[in-house]
C-alpha cells in the first residue's frame, strides 16, 4: 500500500466514515487509520434512537457496519493500526504509525473519545473480570446476576435500563444527582417501580471489592457496601488525542482539539471533526454532519494548495 495519500483520516467512527464517503466519491485518495473498532463508540452502543432516518431506532453496530460498507464502496481504504504522532512538514503532513511513516496532503483527526475511568481501588485490577464500560459488549455475561452501574447521565441510565434484560437487580450509584434526560428518567422511574433498579443518589463510588478467584463481590460507595457480581461504569468520556501532543495542534485543558469555523486546527491542512473536537455535542448525527463538512473543507484546502503550487 502506498504511504502517501491525498487525505489520511485518523479514526474510523461516524465522523471519519462520513468524511471518507464524501472524499472518495470525488476520487480523492483517502486512507483511514483505526486502532480499535470501526464505528467507534457507536459500534458498541446497543441502540441509537435519535439518528435521522430510523424511526424505530437502529443498532449501533448495524449503523457502523453500514457506514463502513458505504465508505468502502466508494474506494475508502481502512488500515488497522495506530497513529502515534503528527508532524507538519509543509505541503505534506507526516504521520508516525505502528506501520511506519505515512504522508498526507491533509489530515482529519476524528479519533473520538474513550470511556472515563473512576480511578478507585479495584477498578484496574478487575477490568474485564467484573468491571466493564460497555453494557452491550458484556451485559449478557451477567444473566440472573446482580450489578452496579456507576453514573447519573444519559449513558449510565440508558445502559442500566439495557442491563435489566439480564440482571436480576441493578444498583445505580450516582455521585450527586441524576443528569439524564426527562425521557430516560421516566423510563428509569418505571424500572424502579418494577423493582429492577434501585437509585442511590449522593453515593460516590469508593472501591470495587473482590478476589482473583471469585472476581467482583461488592462495591463500596457513600458509606455503604453493595453485594454485586459486576460493575459497569459510565461517568463520561475523555478525548483520544494523546498522539497530537507535541504536534503543535492546540487542544483545550481536557485535551479536545480546537478548530475554527472550517473545522481546521491551528495547523494548516490538519482538520478535526466529531467527538474529538472542542465544543462537540457528542452526538452521532452531529459527528456525521461534521465529517461531511470537514470533507468539503479539506477538498477546498487541496484545491487551494494545488493552485498555489
BALOBA-1460 file (C-alpha; in Angstrom, 3 decimals):
// residues 309
<rec num="1" residu="x" x="0.000" y="0.000" z="0.000"/>
<rec num="2" residu="x" x="1.258" y="3.461" z="-0.897"/>
<rec num="3" residu="x" x="2.304" y="5.526" z="2.085"/>
<rec num="4" residu="x" x="1.477" y="8.915" z="0.536"/>
<rec num="5" residu="x" x="-2.179" y="9.941" z="0.200"/>
<rec num="6" residu="x" x="-4.291" y="12.998" z="-0.504"/>
<rec num="7" residu="x" x="-6.080" y="12.620" z="2.825"/>
<rec num="8" residu="x" x="-5.425" y="10.483" z="5.872"/>
<rec num="9" residu="x" x="-8.214" y="10.234" z="8.420"/>
<rec num="10" residu="x" x="-7.214" y="9.205" z="11.928"/>
<rec num="11" residu="x" x="-10.091" y="7.174" z="13.321"/>
<rec num="12" residu="x" x="-12.984" y="5.288" z="11.756"/>
<rec num="13" residu="x" x="-16.069" y="6.380" z="13.670"/>
<rec num="14" residu="x" x="-19.153" y="8.140" z="12.245"/>
<rec num="15" residu="x" x="-17.334" y="11.450" z="11.571"/>
<rec num="16" residu="x" x="-14.396" y="9.690" z="9.892"/>
<rec num="17" residu="x" x="-16.511" y="7.331" z="7.788"/>
<rec num="18" residu="x" x="-18.857" y="10.103" z="6.658"/>
<rec num="19" residu="x" x="-15.891" y="12.247" z="5.646"/>
<rec num="20" residu="x" x="-14.477" y="9.287" z="3.711"/>
<rec num="21" residu="x" x="-17.771" y="8.797" z="1.876"/>
<rec num="22" residu="x" x="-17.634" y="12.402" z="0.681"/>
<rec num="23" residu="x" x="-13.944" y="12.487" z="-0.253"/>
<rec num="24" residu="x" x="-13.838" y="9.149" z="-2.060"/>
<rec num="25" residu="x" x="-16.975" y="9.961" z="-4.064"/>
<rec num="26" residu="x" x="-14.935" y="12.791" z="-5.530"/>
<rec num="27" residu="x" x="-11.994" y="10.468" z="-6.269"/>
<rec num="28" residu="x" x="-9.828" y="11.945" z="-3.522"/>
<rec num="29" residu="x" x="-7.358" y="9.281" z="-2.402"/>
<rec num="30" residu="x" x="-8.345" y="8.605" z="1.227"/>
<rec num="31" residu="x" x="-6.896" y="6.285" z="3.872"/>
<rec num="32" residu="x" x="-8.356" y="5.759" z="7.359"/>
<rec num="33" residu="x" x="-6.333" y="4.561" z="10.340"/>
<rec num="34" residu="x" x="-8.221" y="2.741" z="13.092"/>
<rec num="35" residu="x" x="-6.586" y="1.287" z="16.187"/>
<rec num="36" residu="x" x="-9.681" y="-0.372" z="17.638"/>
<rec num="37" residu="x" x="-13.218" y="-0.935" z="16.375"/>
<rec num="38" residu="x" x="-14.568" y="0.542" z="13.133"/>
<rec num="39" residu="x" x="-17.552" y="2.657" z="14.120"/>
<rec num="40" residu="x" x="-16.048" y="3.856" z="17.410"/>
<rec num="41" residu="x" x="-18.319" y="4.062" z="20.430"/>
<rec num="42" residu="x" x="-21.335" y="3.983" z="18.110"/>
<rec num="43" residu="x" x="-20.477" y="0.387" z="17.203"/>
<rec num="44" residu="x" x="-20.791" y="-0.748" z="20.813"/>
<rec num="45" residu="x" x="-23.970" y="1.217" z="21.560"/>
<rec num="46" residu="x" x="-26.970" y="-1.061" z="21.943"/>
<rec num="47" residu="x" x="-29.477" y="1.130" z="20.122"/>
<rec num="48" residu="x" x="-29.262" y="4.564" z="18.534"/>
<rec num="49" residu="x" x="-32.698" y="6.139" z="18.845"/>
<rec num="50" residu="x" x="-32.030" y="9.676" z="17.602"/>
<rec num="51" residu="x" x="-30.203" y="9.185" z="14.297"/>
<rec num="52" residu="x" x="-32.284" y="10.666" z="11.436"/>
<rec num="53" residu="x" x="-33.954" y="8.247" z="9.069"/>
<rec num="54" residu="x" x="-34.513" y="5.375" z="11.504"/>
<rec num="55" residu="x" x="-37.991" y="5.858" z="13.024"/>
<rec num="56" residu="x" x="-37.652" y="2.707" z="15.138"/>
<rec num="57" residu="x" x="-34.012" y="3.294" z="16.039"/>
<rec num="58" residu="x" x="-31.034" y="1.298" z="14.771"/>
<rec num="59" residu="x" x="-28.479" y="-0.939" z="16.456"/>
<rec num="60" residu="x" x="-25.186" y="0.884" z="16.817"/>
<rec num="61" residu="x" x="-23.249" y="-1.982" z="15.231"/>
<rec num="62" residu="x" x="-25.600" y="-2.030" z="12.234"/>
<rec num="63" residu="x" x="-25.186" y="1.705" z="11.701"/>
<rec num="64" residu="x" x="-21.397" y="1.418" z="11.966"/>
<rec num="65" residu="x" x="-21.270" y="-1.518" z="9.538"/>
<rec num="66" residu="x" x="-23.423" y="0.317" z="7.014"/>
<rec num="67" residu="x" x="-21.214" y="3.419" z="7.189"/>
<rec num="68" residu="x" x="-18.126" y="1.255" z="6.682"/>
<rec num="69" residu="x" x="-19.614" y="-0.555" z="3.674"/>
<rec num="70" residu="x" x="-20.695" y="2.732" z="2.116"/>
<rec num="71" residu="x" x="-17.258" y="4.313" z="2.509"/>
<rec num="72" residu="x" x="-15.520" y="1.235" z="1.104"/>
<rec num="73" residu="x" x="-17.925" y="1.114" z="-1.850"/>
<rec num="74" residu="x" x="-16.578" y="4.482" z="-2.970"/>
<rec num="75" residu="x" x="-12.966" y="3.393" z="-2.515"/>
<rec num="76" residu="x" x="-12.004" y="4.311" z="1.042"/>
<rec num="77" residu="x" x="-9.240" y="2.136" z="2.491"/>
<rec num="78" residu="x" x="-9.112" y="1.272" z="6.190"/>
<rec num="79" residu="x" x="-5.781" y="0.371" z="7.745"/>
<rec num="80" residu="x" x="-5.744" y="-1.184" z="11.212"/>
<rec num="81" residu="x" x="-3.002" y="0.434" z="13.225"/>
<rec num="82" residu="x" x="-2.285" y="3.369" z="15.490"/>
<rec num="83" residu="x" x="-1.131" y="6.867" z="14.632"/>
<rec num="84" residu="x" x="1.310" y="7.916" z="17.337"/>
<rec num="85" residu="x" x="2.317" y="11.410" z="16.163"/>
<rec num="86" residu="x" x="1.650" y="14.044" z="13.501"/>
<rec num="87" residu="x" x="4.319" y="16.362" z="12.100"/>
<rec num="88" residu="x" x="3.705" y="19.376" z="9.869"/>
<rec num="89" residu="x" x="6.263" y="19.271" z="7.058"/>
<rec num="90" residu="x" x="4.715" y="21.949" z="4.883"/>
<rec num="91" residu="x" x="2.955" y="20.570" z="1.819"/>
<rec num="92" residu="x" x="2.826" y="17.135" z="3.437"/>
<rec num="93" residu="x" x="1.969" y="16.028" z="6.933"/>
<rec num="94" residu="x" x="3.980" y="13.104" z="8.275"/>
<rec num="95" residu="x" x="2.149" y="10.620" z="10.470"/>
<rec num="96" residu="x" x="4.115" y="8.256" z="12.646"/>
<rec num="97" residu="x" x="2.217" y="4.964" z="12.853"/>
<rec num="98" residu="x" x="2.700" y="1.408" z="14.056"/>
<rec num="99" residu="x" x="3.299" y="0.586" z="10.371"/>
<rec num="100" residu="x" x="5.949" y="3.233" z="9.796"/>
<rec num="101" residu="x" x="5.634" y="6.787" z="8.480"/>
<rec num="102" residu="x" x="2.759" y="7.837" z="6.217"/>
<rec num="103" residu="x" x="2.329" y="11.153" z="4.394"/>
<rec num="104" residu="x" x="-0.782" y="13.150" z="3.515"/>
<rec num="105" residu="x" x="-1.612" y="16.496" z="1.947"/>
<rec num="106" residu="x" x="-4.403" y="16.905" z="4.507"/>
<rec num="107" residu="x" x="-5.253" y="15.132" z="7.747"/>
<rec num="108" residu="x" x="-8.559" y="14.732" z="9.561"/>
<rec num="109" residu="x" x="-8.398" y="13.966" z="13.279"/>
<rec num="110" residu="x" x="-11.566" y="12.006" z="14.071"/>
<rec num="111" residu="x" x="-10.468" y="9.749" z="16.913"/>
<rec num="112" residu="x" x="-13.447" y="10.458" z="19.141"/>
<rec num="113" residu="x" x="-13.477" y="9.731" z="22.850"/>
<rec num="114" residu="x" x="-12.995" y="6.849" z="25.253"/>
<rec num="115" residu="x" x="-14.668" y="5.908" z="28.500"/>
<rec num="116" residu="x" x="-13.546" y="7.839" z="31.551"/>
<rec num="117" residu="x" x="-12.273" y="5.763" z="34.461"/>
<rec num="118" residu="x" x="-13.124" y="6.196" z="38.153"/>
<rec num="119" residu="x" x="-9.541" y="5.787" z="39.384"/>
<rec num="120" residu="x" x="-10.572" y="3.899" z="42.513"/>
<rec num="121" residu="x" x="-9.142" y="0.734" z="44.158"/>
<rec num="122" residu="x" x="-10.172" y="-2.434" z="42.373"/>
<rec num="123" residu="x" x="-11.135" y="-0.792" z="39.072"/>
<rec num="124" residu="x" x="-7.970" y="-1.648" z="37.173"/>
<rec num="125" residu="x" x="-7.458" y="-4.929" z="38.998"/>
<rec num="126" residu="x" x="-10.858" y="-6.285" z="37.938"/>
<rec num="127" residu="x" x="-11.058" y="-4.709" z="34.487"/>
<rec num="128" residu="x" x="-12.695" y="-7.276" z="32.224"/>
<rec num="129" residu="x" x="-13.186" y="-9.547" z="35.233"/>
<rec num="130" residu="x" x="-16.160" y="-7.830" z="36.764"/>
<rec num="131" residu="x" x="-15.533" y="-4.199" z="35.819"/>
<rec num="132" residu="x" x="-16.829" y="-3.097" z="32.408"/>
<rec num="133" residu="x" x="-17.510" y="0.022" z="30.338"/>
<rec num="134" residu="x" x="-19.776" y="-1.431" z="27.629"/>
<rec num="135" residu="x" x="-23.135" y="-2.956" z="28.514"/>
<rec num="136" residu="x" x="-23.820" y="-4.281" z="25.014"/>
<rec num="137" residu="x" x="-20.404" y="-5.971" z="24.948"/>
<rec num="138" residu="x" x="-20.514" y="-7.656" z="28.338"/>
<rec num="139" residu="x" x="-24.030" y="-7.456" z="29.738"/>
<rec num="140" residu="x" x="-25.028" y="-10.954" z="28.640"/>
<rec num="141" residu="x" x="-22.369" y="-12.433" z="30.938"/>
<rec num="142" residu="x" x="-24.493" y="-11.324" z="33.898"/>
<rec num="143" residu="x" x="-27.722" y="-13.149" z="33.253"/>
<rec num="144" residu="x" x="-29.537" y="-13.676" z="36.574"/>
<rec num="145" residu="x" x="-26.801" y="-11.762" z="38.437"/>
<rec num="146" residu="x" x="-26.735" y="-8.561" z="40.472"/>
<rec num="147" residu="x" x="-24.987" y="-5.499" z="39.064"/>
<rec num="148" residu="x" x="-23.971" y="-1.987" z="39.993"/>
<rec num="149" residu="x" x="-23.991" y="0.790" z="37.405"/>
<rec num="150" residu="x" x="-21.989" y="3.926" z="38.200"/>
<rec num="151" residu="x" x="-23.077" y="7.277" z="36.765"/>
<rec num="152" residu="x" x="-26.019" y="9.642" z="36.551"/>
<rec num="153" residu="x" x="-26.028" y="10.887" z="32.962"/>
<rec num="154" residu="x" x="-27.791" y="9.674" z="29.831"/>
<rec num="155" residu="x" x="-25.323" y="6.864" z="29.150"/>
<rec num="156" residu="x" x="-25.485" y="5.463" z="32.677"/>
<rec num="157" residu="x" x="-29.279" y="5.418" z="32.765"/>
<rec num="158" residu="x" x="-29.599" y="4.071" z="29.222"/>
<rec num="159" residu="x" x="-27.123" y="1.279" z="29.875"/>
<rec num="160" residu="x" x="-28.678" y="0.443" z="33.252"/>
<rec num="161" residu="x" x="-32.033" y="0.035" z="31.532"/>
<rec num="162" residu="x" x="-30.421" y="-2.194" z="28.909"/>
<rec num="163" residu="x" x="-28.811" y="-4.351" z="31.601"/>
<rec num="164" residu="x" x="-32.215" y="-5.110" z="33.141"/>
<rec num="165" residu="x" x="-32.589" y="-7.593" z="30.265"/>
<rec num="166" residu="x" x="-30.041" y="-9.787" z="32.002"/>
<rec num="167" residu="x" x="-29.549" y="-8.844" z="35.662"/>
<rec num="168" residu="x" x="-31.995" y="-9.671" z="38.424"/>
<rec num="169" residu="x" x="-31.332" y="-6.301" z="40.065"/>
<rec num="170" residu="x" x="-29.235" y="-3.193" z="39.457"/>
<rec num="171" residu="x" x="-27.979" y="-0.651" z="41.982"/>
<rec num="172" residu="x" x="-27.455" y="2.676" z="40.206"/>
<rec num="173" residu="x" x="-24.791" y="4.643" z="42.108"/>
<rec num="174" residu="x" x="-24.988" y="8.355" z="41.391"/>
<rec num="175" residu="x" x="-22.272" y="10.642" z="42.757"/>
<rec num="176" residu="x" x="-24.597" y="13.618" z="43.228"/>
<rec num="177" residu="x" x="-27.861" y="13.798" z="41.289"/>
<rec num="178" residu="x" x="-29.330" y="12.426" z="38.083"/>
<rec num="179" residu="x" x="-28.464" y="14.396" z="34.937"/>
<rec num="180" residu="x" x="-30.201" y="12.154" z="32.413"/>
<rec num="181" residu="x" x="-32.872" y="13.488" z="30.064"/>
<rec num="182" residu="x" x="-36.503" y="13.609" z="31.173"/>
<rec num="183" residu="x" x="-37.418" y="10.811" z="28.760"/>
<rec num="184" residu="x" x="-34.782" y="8.469" z="30.201"/>
<rec num="185" residu="x" x="-35.693" y="9.406" z="33.764"/>
<rec num="186" residu="x" x="-39.290" y="8.408" z="33.081"/>
<rec num="187" residu="x" x="-38.102" y="5.022" z="31.817"/>
<rec num="188" residu="x" x="-35.892" y="4.761" z="34.883"/>
<rec num="189" residu="x" x="-38.796" y="5.535" z="37.213"/>
<rec num="190" residu="x" x="-40.743" y="2.692" z="35.631"/>
<rec num="191" residu="x" x="-37.835" y="0.271" z="36.182"/>
<rec num="192" residu="x" x="-37.569" y="1.442" z="39.795"/>
<rec num="193" residu="x" x="-41.283" y="0.862" z="40.369"/>
<rec num="194" residu="x" x="-40.921" y="-2.625" z="38.895"/>
<rec num="195" residu="x" x="-38.113" y="-3.363" z="41.358"/>
<rec num="196" residu="x" x="-35.479" y="-3.807" z="38.644"/>
<rec num="197" residu="x" x="-33.314" y="-0.812" z="39.623"/>
<rec num="198" residu="x" x="-32.617" y="0.973" z="42.894"/>
<rec num="199" residu="x" x="-31.218" y="4.510" z="42.568"/>
<rec num="200" residu="x" x="-28.722" y="5.720" z="45.179"/>
<rec num="201" residu="x" x="-28.188" y="9.489" z="44.973"/>
<rec num="202" residu="x" x="-25.243" y="11.280" z="46.612"/>
<rec num="203" residu="x" x="-23.323" y="7.993" z="46.549"/>
<rec num="204" residu="x" x="-19.776" y="8.390" z="45.205"/>
<rec num="205" residu="x" x="-18.192" y="5.048" z="44.357"/>
<rec num="206" residu="x" x="-15.160" y="4.438" z="46.566"/>
<rec num="207" residu="x" x="-13.887" y="0.889" z="45.989"/>
<rec num="208" residu="x" x="-14.569" y="-2.261" z="43.996"/>
<rec num="209" residu="x" x="-14.075" y="-5.360" z="46.135"/>
<rec num="210" residu="x" x="-13.320" y="-8.933" z="45.103"/>
<rec num="211" residu="x" x="-10.654" y="-11.574" z="44.726"/>
<rec num="212" residu="x" x="-8.760" y="-13.229" z="41.855"/>
<rec num="213" residu="x" x="-10.708" y="-16.423" z="42.472"/>
<rec num="214" residu="x" x="-14.253" y="-15.083" z="42.764"/>
<rec num="215" residu="x" x="-13.976" y="-11.830" z="40.805"/>
<rec num="216" residu="x" x="-16.019" y="-8.822" z="41.925"/>
<rec num="217" residu="x" x="-18.117" y="-9.450" z="45.021"/>
<rec num="218" residu="x" x="-19.194" y="-5.952" z="46.068"/>
<rec num="219" residu="x" x="-18.786" y="-2.236" z="45.557"/>
<rec num="220" residu="x" x="-18.430" y="0.399" z="48.264"/>
<rec num="221" residu="x" x="-19.941" y="3.861" z="47.996"/>
<rec num="222" residu="x" x="-21.471" y="6.520" z="50.174"/>
<rec num="223" residu="x" x="-20.560" y="4.616" z="53.322"/>
<rec num="224" residu="x" x="-22.434" y="1.523" z="52.150"/>
<rec num="225" residu="x" x="-21.406" y="-1.780" z="50.582"/>
<rec num="226" residu="x" x="-23.479" y="-3.339" z="47.807"/>
<rec num="227" residu="x" x="-23.181" y="-7.052" z="47.049"/>
<rec num="228" residu="x" x="-22.869" y="-7.364" z="43.263"/>
<rec num="229" residu="x" x="-21.370" y="-9.692" z="40.662"/>
<rec num="230" residu="x" x="-20.168" y="-6.924" z="38.364"/>
<rec num="231" residu="x" x="-19.787" y="-3.161" z="37.955"/>
<rec num="232" residu="x" x="-20.496" y="-1.136" z="34.806"/>
<rec num="233" residu="x" x="-19.000" y="2.365" z="34.752"/>
<rec num="234" residu="x" x="-20.473" y="5.248" z="32.704"/>
<rec num="235" residu="x" x="-19.062" y="8.519" z="34.040"/>
<rec num="236" residu="x" x="-18.204" y="10.414" z="30.897"/>
<rec num="237" residu="x" x="-15.703" y="10.497" z="28.089"/>
<rec num="238" residu="x" x="-12.087" y="11.558" z="27.578"/>
<rec num="239" residu="x" x="-10.628" y="12.564" z="24.198"/>
<rec num="240" residu="x" x="-8.369" y="10.212" z="22.247"/>
<rec num="241" residu="x" x="-5.894" y="12.984" z="21.482"/>
<rec num="242" residu="x" x="-2.657" y="11.791" z="23.075"/>
<rec num="243" residu="x" x="-0.980" y="11.432" z="19.685"/>
<rec num="244" residu="x" x="-1.340" y="15.140" z="18.846"/>
<rec num="245" residu="x" x="0.576" y="16.270" z="21.922"/>
<rec num="246" residu="x" x="3.778" y="17.851" z="20.703"/>
<rec num="247" residu="x" x="2.436" y="18.221" z="17.164"/>
<rec num="248" residu="x" x="1.620" y="21.895" z="17.520"/>
<rec num="249" residu="x" x="-2.132" y="21.205" z="17.308"/>
<rec num="250" residu="x" x="-3.847" y="23.220" z="20.030"/>
<rec num="251" residu="x" x="-6.199" y="21.481" z="22.461"/>
<rec num="252" residu="x" x="-8.296" y="22.678" z="25.388"/>
<rec num="253" residu="x" x="-7.425" y="21.900" z="29.012"/>
<rec num="254" residu="x" x="-9.096" y="18.474" z="28.811"/>
<rec num="255" residu="x" x="-7.488" y="17.516" z="25.515"/>
<rec num="256" residu="x" x="-10.230" y="18.184" z="22.975"/>
<rec num="257" residu="x" x="-8.927" y="19.698" z="19.733"/>
<rec num="258" residu="x" x="-9.583" y="23.354" z="18.903"/>
<rec num="259" residu="x" x="-10.872" y="24.158" z="15.392"/>
<rec num="260" residu="x" x="-12.064" y="27.212" z="13.501"/>
<rec num="261" residu="x" x="-15.382" y="27.586" z="11.662"/>
<rec num="262" residu="x" x="-13.978" y="25.461" z="8.821"/>
<rec num="263" residu="x" x="-13.086" y="22.647" z="11.257"/>
<rec num="264" residu="x" x="-9.402" y="23.336" z="10.624"/>
<rec num="265" residu="x" x="-6.971" y="23.305" z="13.531"/>
<rec num="266" residu="x" x="-4.284" y="25.942" z="14.005"/>
<rec num="267" residu="x" x="-2.017" y="23.765" z="11.820"/>
<rec num="268" residu="x" x="-2.842" y="24.332" z="8.117"/>
<rec num="269" residu="x" x="-4.106" y="21.181" z="6.476"/>
<rec num="270" residu="x" x="-4.967" y="19.450" z="9.748"/>
<rec num="271" residu="x" x="-8.689" y="19.289" z="10.484"/>
<rec num="272" residu="x" x="-10.804" y="17.749" z="13.261"/>
<rec num="273" residu="x" x="-14.397" y="16.527" z="13.425"/>
<rec num="274" residu="x" x="-16.704" y="14.647" z="15.759"/>
<rec num="275" residu="x" x="-16.330" y="13.958" z="19.461"/>
<rec num="276" residu="x" x="-12.605" y="14.796" z="19.487"/>
<rec num="277" residu="x" x="-13.351" y="18.442" z="18.689"/>
<rec num="278" residu="x" x="-13.604" y="21.024" z="21.446"/>
<rec num="279" residu="x" x="-17.245" y="22.106" z="21.673"/>
<rec num="280" residu="x" x="-18.627" y="18.957" z="20.040"/>
<rec num="281" residu="x" x="-22.139" y="17.909" z="21.023"/>
<rec num="282" residu="x" x="-21.152" y="14.223" z="21.447"/>
<rec num="283" residu="x" x="-24.000" y="13.086" z="19.194"/>
<rec num="284" residu="x" x="-23.657" y="10.624" z="16.304"/>
<rec num="285" residu="x" x="-25.773" y="12.732" z="13.963"/>
<rec num="286" residu="x" x="-23.684" y="15.863" z="14.526"/>
<rec num="287" residu="x" x="-20.456" y="13.845" z="14.195"/>
<rec num="288" residu="x" x="-21.601" y="12.632" z="10.792"/>
<rec num="289" residu="x" x="-22.513" y="16.194" z="9.814"/>
<rec num="290" residu="x" x="-19.111" y="17.467" z="10.883"/>
<rec num="291" residu="x" x="-17.485" y="14.674" z="8.883"/>
<rec num="292" residu="x" x="-19.268" y="15.859" z="5.756"/>
<rec num="293" residu="x" x="-18.301" y="19.486" z="6.440"/>
<rec num="294" residu="x" x="-14.678" y="18.542" z="7.074"/>
<rec num="295" residu="x" x="-14.562" y="16.603" z="3.791"/>
<rec num="296" residu="x" x="-15.757" y="19.623" z="1.827"/>
<rec num="297" residu="x" x="-13.310" y="21.942" z="3.606"/>
<rec num="298" residu="x" x="-10.417" y="19.540" z="3.010"/>
<rec num="299" residu="x" x="-11.305" y="19.399" z="-0.681"/>
<rec num="300" residu="x" x="-11.171" y="23.206" z="-0.782"/>
<rec num="301" residu="x" x="-7.825" y="23.121" z="1.013"/>
<rec num="302" residu="x" x="-6.400" y="20.637" z="-1.503"/>
<rec num="303" residu="x" x="-7.679" y="22.710" z="-4.424"/>
<rec num="304" residu="x" x="-6.188" y="25.909" z="-2.975"/>
<rec num="305" residu="x" x="-2.878" y="24.156" z="-2.321"/>
<rec num="306" residu="x" x="-2.800" y="22.825" z="-5.884"/>
<rec num="307" residu="x" x="-3.424" y="26.297" z="-7.326"/>
<rec num="308" residu="x" x="-0.791" y="27.801" z="-5.064"/>
<rec num="309" residu="x" x="1.698" y="25.109" z="-6.068"/>
